């Protein structure tokens, strides 16, 4: 059913302190509103625990299946080689991981890390149903503080997950940390549409369609309203690229897809 997210003020704020009294670095965006930074991860977990059972069906409905083409294009660029250690973050249902696993072929080694156990449960079930067990590891963890040693992976992917972290810059720094020298970082995320007329139509569609489909299919309009708002507040292509460079990545670039509805960013740890 539709629901409103609890603010749970006592969970993270000093006694008697209001949101307005918190310093800017102690706040984070949650859709179109700000919340205490310490509370955002819990609110995001609520969203994805609610939508997990129908998450992939909703992706098909909302994008008309085009999300599959975007993800295939991402894996084409990653071009994983046999034996490489690959990390897919915020990929609990396995959509990217399964593609990487099949493309890697011999000696597959893909780790899926997601903060939400409900999403990971869906992914594990899908892996069993598809017979994709060899070379696949599942881990519960926060993108800002990954549960892996330094210099562990040859490539890091994150698809439609970076906008949900509390501190994007910290997540980028931790991505750099877990990559080996020469490791590659890839982020597929909703971005800023490059055509003004298309942007107007797209914004109107996503504002209305996401909560509508959420209500009818997932029985949760509020979560999909948040997803729409989080897309609108995510930094544009050039800003995300600058933040990747600040985190330490070199050779940073991006590729727009569907006129910038999404963008694939990449960078290297050297």
Secondary structure, DSSP 4 states (H G I P E B T S, - for coil): --------GGGTSPTT--GGGS-GGGEEEETTEEEEHHHHHHHHHHHHHHHGGGHHHHHHHHHTTHHHHHHHHHHHHH-PPTT--EEEET-TT-HHHHHHHHHH-TT--EEEEES-HHHHHHHHHHHHHHT--TTEEEEE-BTTB-SS-TT-EEEEEEES-GGGSS-HHHHHHHHHHHEEEEEEEEEEEE---S-HHHHHHHHHHHHHHHHHHIIIIIS-HHHHHHHHHHHHHSPPHHHHHHHHHHTT-EEEEEEEEGGGTEEEEEEE--
